[in-house]
Amino acid sequence: MKEELKNKVVLITGGSKGLGYVLAEHLLKENCKIAICARDLSELENAQEHLGPDVLTLQCDVGKVDEVNKLVSDVIKHFGKLDILINNAGVIMVAPMESFKREDFQMAMDIMYWGIVNTTLAVLPHMKERKDGHIVNVTSIGGKISVPHLLPYSSAKFAAVGFSEGIAVELRKDNIFVTTVVPWLMRTGSYVNAFFQRGNKKEFKLFALSSTAPLLTISADKAARRIVKALKERKAFKIVGFQAGLLNEIHHFFPNLSVKVLGAMSEFIPAVHKKAPFEKGKSISERFEDAEVPGAREIGQKAQEDHQELRH
């Protein structure tokens, strides 16, 4: 049975830019009522300017229980109900494992694991009382296969996949559906918001290329359309991008081979193999004119403009 989305109230975490923003655009076209949250107030204001005044924007750190409880309460108070929760908030730190501190793993878990747990636990009493609801958890192919130099990210995403698949089984009896989304790398210009070792221009350049090249990535618009389709069809699991599907199958049937290949790749990724301060990719991009390979800057900027990351 397909889910009718008209007049459904949807809360999207990390909805001020990137995939979350594009999902909001698509769901507005489905005549949904939208609430988005993010930590950065200026990004929320910028998103609302382009999405429209009817979109409810709320500042929230999903890693903090009190803020999440207030977020959910405010959405229900404003719209009278909450039908669909889309957990999309995330953060990326790029470096070899020697460079990460315990606090880096904690931050990744707070946002991409506990953030999902916090919002889910906050909405469940309301959904269970109404015997209706849908939760969409946007994870990553990095939550099925650990990718070199993204260890905190992959660790949190693995935990998120486990939680999401577990609640999908247990909540069916309450007529609450859960969709676990496993997307491939998307072109949203997000590499400038990722964190890199300070001054590590070479790794930033490699990441900029891999996150903007059309053959290596998928568009956020295409990903959003597939996620909305999975939502309508009440799918329990959805891999987005043929690249993610292929890599997942290879790792499933040939795990030793995939570890060898990824291990060999990690040896050639330029990095500082020691603990070092982190900075946003945007800072590296601004300081070094040659920090991005030819074409990457233009593709990245277009993707950002398309998804409102550079509009004011």
Number of C-alpha atoms within 10 A of each C-alpha: 6 11 13 12 20 13 13 20 21 25 27 23 27 26 28 31 24 23 25 24 27 24 24 26 18 16 21 20 11 15 13 21 21 26 26 26 26 22 17 14 15 13 21 22 16 17 25 19 14 14 19 10 10 11 18 19 23 23 20 22 21 29 22 15 18 13 16 23 17 14 25 22 17 15 21 17 11 12 15 10 17 26 22 25 23 25 27 24 26 21 16 18 23 24 28 21 15 12 18 23 12 8 10 15 17 14 17 24 24 20 22 29 29 22 24 29 19 20 25 22 13 19 22 19 11 18 21 15 10 15 13 17 22 24 29 28 25 25 29 24 25 24 20 21 21 18 18 19 20 17 22 26 27 26 21 25 27 21 17 25 23 14 17 26 16 12 16 20 13 12 16 12 11 15 14 23 22 28 24 27 27 25 25 23 22 25 27 29 27 23 24 23 15 19 21 27 26 15 21 18 21 16 21 29 23 16 20 25 22 18 23 27 16 13 9 14 20 22 17 23 21 14 23 21 16 18 25 17 15 21 27 15 14 19 17 18 19 18 22 23 20 13 18 21 16 12 15 20 12 14 15 13 10 11 13 11 12 17 15 11 10 14 13 12 12 15 11 8 16 16 20 16 13 13 14 16 12 18 18 19 28 16 15 23 20 11 12 11 10 14 22 22 15 11 13 21 21 14 20 23 19 17 22 20 14 18 25 22 21 15 13 11
